[in-house]
Amino acid sequence: MGGYSNRLLEVNNLRTSFFITEGEVKAVDGISYYIDKEEIVAIVGESGCGKSVSQMSIIQLIQSPPGKILGGEAIFEGRDLLKLNSSEIRRVRGAEIAFIFQEPMTALNPVITVGKQLSKDIRTHKKVSRKEAWNIATEALKAVKIPDPEKRMKNYPFEMSGGMRQRVMIANAVACNANLIIADEPTTALDVTTQAQVMELLVSIVKEYKTSLIVVTHNLGLVTRYADRIYVMYAGRIVESGTCKEIMKNPSHPYTLGLLKSVPKLDSDVDEKLIPITGAPPTLLNAPDTCAFLPRCPYASEICRCNSKPELHKINGGNHLIACYRDIARLKNEHDY
C-alpha cells in the first residue's frame, strides 16, 4: 500500500507536553507517521513512551491543563483534526475515528446495559430511531461474533468477560462505520487465547468493512502477524519504522533489537534465552537533548554522547527509517546481543 491518493491519516511533527510543578514532560516529541486506507499499522513501545498520548492527541482527548498540544498537524481525509473546534471534533470521534480504550470497563458505564449504550452512541452519529439504533447495535454484536446478541444487548458490562467487553467496544466502531479504528492496548489483561481472538477479529473487521486500524501495544510479538507497517516509539519519539517484514528481518535500532530479544519465539525449535533490556525507561521530565536510549544502549559510543538526538534517516535504500548514529547491522555481528 502507499501513495498520497490512498492516504487516510498523516501526522506531521506532533508535539504534546504535560506541564507540572517540576517542569515540562515531553510526552510526544515531534513525531510524524501515516496510515493508508485499509491498512494496519502498529505503534509499539514500553509503557510511558508516549504511544497512547500520541493517539489521544490527534482526536483532542488530552486533558488541559496539565496537557497541551504544542504543535504539528493531523490531516485526516483532508482536514487538520487539531484545528477543529470542540463540536467539530466530537462529530469525528466515534463516527469517523473510533477509539478502543485499553480497559473497556472504564469506557463502558457499569450501570447501563450494553444495548442502551451502543444505541445512544449510534443515535449520536446517525439520524435513526431508537428501534433502528437497537437493531443496528444488535447486528454489530453479531458481526463481532458475540453469541446470542439479542440477549447480550440487555446485559450490563460487569456481566461480561473482559474479552466480550472488548468485543462490545469493537462493535461500537462497526456500528458507526468508522473509517479508522484506534485500538489502545486492546489485549491488555486478556489471556493468550483471547488476545489472538481479539486481534483476528480486528483484522477481519478491517477486511470486511474496508476500514483502517492503528494498534497501540507494548508487545511487538503480538502484532508481527497482523501489521503492514510498524512504528517503534521510545521516550516520545519514533526511533524506527518500516514494513513488518523489514522490522522483523532486519531490526536496526538497538531498542528494537532489545524488544525482539525479550519476546519468546513460538516458532523456534531452539529454546532461546530471553534477554531483557537493561535499565529503566527515562523520565520525560526535562529530558536531556542527547539520545534517550543512550544509558541503556549496548552500542553507545562517543558520537552518541557528544551529539543531540539523532533524526530519522533511511537505511537499506527503502522506506526503512531509524534514528541512530551507529551502524547497528555491522555491530550486531560483532556482539552476541
C-alpha positions in Angstrom: 0.0 0.0 0.0 1.1 3.5 -0.5 0.7 6.8 -2.3 -0.9 10.0 -1.3 -4.2 9.2 -3.1 -4.6 6.3 -0.7 -3.6 8.3 2.4 -6.2 8.3 5.2 -4.2 10.0 8.1 -1.0 11.9 8.0 0.5 13.2 11.2 3.4 15.7 11.0 5.7 16.9 13.8 3.1 16.3 16.5 4.2 17.6 19.9 2.3 17.2 23.2 3.6 18.1 26.6 2.3 18.0 30.2 3.2 20.9 32.4 3.6 20.1 36.1 5.1 21.8 39.0 8.5 20.2 38.4 8.6 21.2 34.7 7.7 20.1 31.2 7.0 16.4 30.4 7.5 16.0 26.6 5.2 13.0 26.1 5.2 13.3 22.3 8.3 15.0 20.9 7.8 15.8 17.2 6.6 12.5 15.7 5.5 12.0 12.1 3.7 9.0 10.7 0.9 8.0 8.3 -1.7 5.3 7.7 -3.3 4.4 4.3 -6.8 3.2 3.6 -7.4 -0.4 4.6 -4.0 -0.6 6.3 -3.0 -2.0 9.7 -0.3 0.0 11.5 1.2 -0.8 14.8 2.8 1.7 17.2 5.0 -0.2 19.7 6.9 0.7 22.8 7.3 0.3 26.5 4.8 1.9 28.9 5.3 5.6 29.2 6.9 6.1 25.8 4.0 8.4 24.5 2.3 6.0 22.1 -1.2 6.3 23.7 -0.8 10.1 24.2 0.1 10.4 20.5 -3.2 8.8 19.5 -5.3 10.7 22.1 -3.7 13.9 20.8 -5.0 13.5 17.2 -8.6 13.4 18.4 -8.1 16.1 21.1 -8.6 13.9 24.1 -5.7 15.4 26.1 -6.9 17.0 29.3 -5.8 20.6 29.6 -4.4 21.5 32.0 -1.9 19.9 32.5 -1.6 18.6 29.0 -1.2 20.7 25.9 -0.8 20.0 22.2 2.1 22.3 21.3 2.3 21.8 17.5 2.0 19.7 14.5 -0.9 18.6 12.3 -3.1 15.6 11.8 -4.5 15.5 8.3 -7.5 13.1 8.2 -9.3 12.9 4.9 -8.1 16.5 4.0 -8.9 18.1 7.4 -6.5 19.0 10.1 -8.0 17.4 13.2 -6.0 19.7 15.5 -7.7 22.8 14.1 -11.3 21.5 14.6 -13.3 23.2 17.3 -14.9 21.1 20.1 -18.2 20.4 18.4 -16.5 19.5 15.1 -14.0 17.0 16.7 -16.9 15.4 18.7 -18.6 14.6 15.3 -15.4 12.9 14.2 -14.9 10.8 17.3 -16.9 7.6 17.1 -18.4 8.3 13.7 -15.2 8.6 11.7 -12.5 7.6 14.1 -13.3 5.0 16.8 -11.1 4.8 19.8 -11.0 1.4 21.6 -9.6 2.1 25.1 -7.1 0.0 27.0 -9.7 -1.2 29.6 -13.2 -1.3 28.2 -14.7 -1.4 31.7 -13.6 2.2 32.2 -15.2 3.2 28.8 -18.5 1.4 29.4 -20.9 2.6 32.0 -21.4 -0.3 34.5 -25.0 0.7 35.4 -26.4 1.0 31.9 -27.0 -2.0 29.6 -24.7 -2.6 26.7 -27.7 -2.2 24.3 -28.6 1.2 25.6 -25.0 2.4 25.5 -24.5 1.2 21.9 -27.9 2.6 20.8 -27.1 6.0 22.3 -23.8 6.2 20.5 -25.4 5.2 17.2 -28.1 7.9 17.6 -25.4 10.5 18.4 -23.9 10.0 15.0 -26.8 8.8 12.9 -30.3 10.1 12.3 -32.2 6.9 13.2 -35.0 6.0 15.6 -34.4 4.1 18.8 -35.6 0.9 17.3 -33.4 1.3 14.3 -30.4 2.0 16.6 -31.2 -1.0 18.7 -31.3 -3.2 15.5 -28.0 -1.8 14.2 -26.3 -2.4 17.6 -27.6 -6.0 17.7 -26.2 -6.6 14.2 -22.9 -5.1 15.3 -22.7 -7.5 18.3 -23.4 -10.3 15.8 -20.7 -9.0 13.5 -18.1 -9.2 16.3 -19.2 -12.8 17.0 -20.8 -12.3 20.4 -23.1 -15.3 20.9 -26.8 -14.6 21.4 -26.5 -10.9 20.7 -30.2 -10.2 21.4 -29.7 -11.4 25.0 -26.3 -9.7 25.4 -27.9 -6.4 24.5 -29.7 -6.5 27.8 -26.6 -7.4 29.8 -24.6 -4.9 32.0 -20.8 -4.7 31.3 -20.0 -6.3 34.6 -21.9 -9.4 33.5 -19.5 -9.9 30.6 -15.9 -11.2 30.4 -13.0 -9.0 29.6 -12.8 -10.4 26.1 -16.5 -9.9 25.5 -16.4 -6.3 26.7 -13.6 -5.7 24.3 -15.8 -7.1 21.5 -18.5 -4.6 22.5 -16.1 -1.7 22.0 -15.2 -3.1 18.6 -18.9 -3.5 17.8 -19.3 0.2 18.6 -16.8 1.0 15.9 -18.6 -1.3 13.4 -22.0 0.1 14.2 -20.8 3.7 13.5 -18.9 2.7 10.3 -15.7 4.4 11.4 -13.1 4.8 8.7 -10.3 4.5 11.3 -10.1 2.3 14.4 -7.5 3.1 17.1 -7.1 0.2 19.4 -5.1 1.2 22.5 -3.6 -2.0 24.1 -6.6 -4.0 23.0 -5.4 -7.2 24.6 -4.2 -6.0 28.0 -5.3 -8.3 30.8 -6.6 -10.9 28.4 -5.3 -14.5 28.3 -3.2 -15.5 25.3 -6.0 -17.3 23.5 -8.4 -14.4 23.9 -5.6 -12.0 22.7 -5.3 -13.9 19.5 -9.1 -13.9 19.0 -9.4 -10.2 19.5 -6.6 -9.5 17.1 -8.1 -11.9 14.5 -11.4 -10.1 14.9 -9.9 -6.7 14.4 -8.1 -7.9 11.2 -11.4 -9.4 9.9 -13.2 -6.1 10.6 -10.5 -4.2 8.5 -11.0 -6.6 5.6 -14.8 -6.8 5.7 -15.6 -3.2 6.4 -12.6 -1.8 4.4 -11.5 0.3 7.4 -8.0 1.1 8.7 -6.5 0.1 12.1 -3.9 1.5 14.4 -2.8 -0.9 17.1 -1.0 0.6 20.1 0.8 -2.0 22.1 3.9 -2.8 24.2 4.0 -6.3 22.7 6.0 -6.3 19.5 5.5 -10.1 19.1 1.7 -9.7 19.2 1.4 -7.5 16.1 4.1 -9.1 13.8 1.5 -11.4 12.3 -1.0 -8.7 11.6 0.5 -5.3 10.9 1.5 -4.0 7.5 3.9 -1.4 9.0 5.4 -0.8 12.4 6.5 2.4 14.2 8.7 1.8 17.3 8.5 4.6 19.9 10.9 5.4 22.7 10.8 8.4 25.1 8.2 10.4 23.0 9.9 9.9 19.6 9.8 7.4 16.8 13.1 5.6 16.7 12.4 3.0 13.9 9.8 2.5 11.3 9.3 0.2 8.3 7.2 -2.7 7.0 6.6 -5.6 9.3 8.9 -7.7 7.2 11.7 -5.1 7.3 11.5 -4.7 11.1 11.4 -8.4 11.8 14.1 -9.4 9.2 16.4 -6.5 9.8 15.8 -4.7 13.1 18.2 -1.8 13.1 17.7 0.3 16.2 19.2 -1.0 19.5 15.9 -0.5 21.2 14.0 -2.6 18.6 16.6 -5.3 18.9 16.1 -5.3 22.6 12.3 -5.6 22.3 12.7 -8.6 20.0 15.3 -10.3 22.2 12.9 -10.0 25.1 9.9 -11.7 23.3 9.7 -15.5 23.2 9.6 -17.0 19.7 6.9 -19.7 19.5 8.0 -20.9 16.1 11.6 -21.6 17.1 12.9 -25.1 17.6 15.7 -23.9 19.9 15.0 -22.7 23.4 16.4 -19.2 23.2 17.2 -17.3 26.4 15.2 -14.1 26.7 17.4 -11.1 27.2 15.8 -8.1 28.9 16.7 -4.6 28.1 18.9 -3.3 31.0 18.0 -0.3 33.0 14.7 1.6 33.0 12.9 3.9 30.6 13.9 7.5 31.1 11.8 10.2 32.7 10.4 12.6 30.1 10.6 15.4 32.5 13.2 18.0 31.4 14.9 15.2 29.4 18.5 15.9 28.1 19.0 16.6 24.4 21.1 13.5 23.7 19.7 10.2 22.6 17.2 9.0 25.2 18.3 5.4 24.8 21.9 6.2 25.5 22.1 5.0 29.1 20.6 1.6 28.2 22.3 1.1 24.8 25.0 -1.7 24.5 26.3 0.0 21.3 26.7 3.6 22.6 29.9 5.4 21.6 31.4 8.8 21.8 29.4 10.0 18.8 26.2 9.2 20.7 27.4 11.1 23.8 28.5 14.2 22.0 25.6 14.8 19.7 22.0 15.8 20.1 19.1 13.4 19.5 19.5 11.6 16.2 16.9 12.2 13.5 15.2 9.5 11.4 17.0 8.6 8.2 16.6 6.0 5.6 18.6 2.8 5.5 18.7 -0.2 3.1 17.6 2.1 0.2 13.9 1.9 1.1 11.4 3.3 3.5 13.0 1.7 6.5 13.9 4.5 8.9 16.0 4.6 12.1 17.1 7.3 14.5 20.6 6.1 15.4 24.2 7.2 14.8 25.7 3.7 14.8 26.0 1.1 12.1 23.9 -1.5 14.0 23.8 -4.0 11.2 27.6 -4.4 11.4 27.7 -4.2 15.2 25.1 -7.0 15.5 27.5 -9.4 14.0 30.2 -8.4 16.5 28.2 -8.7 19.7 26.0 -11.5 20.9 23.0 -9.3 21.5 
